[in-house]
């Protein structure tokens, strides 16, 4: 996994440029200030949503990696405790008999 961090500002500029380019290819009149302002506002919202999605995906990946690393250790500890409990019960039975 890449260790790069994408900022909301970078995402916003990328989304805004893409939207402007897509609208520019259409046969529409030149965008006015209102249209540009609307594009900027929407690109901010989209950027924040994408940043949250990226952050959550990274968090899930890290959690899965940590689980895979710790998976063997946790299992070994549980088995060790179970063996100790069984041995303790066996010792109690042997002493009482």
Secondary structure, DSSP 8 states (H G I E B T S, - for coil): -------HHHHHHHHHHHHHHHHHHSS-----HHHHHHHHHHHHHHHHHHHHHHHHHHHHHHHHHHHHHHHHHHHHHHHHHHHHHHHHHHHHHHHH-
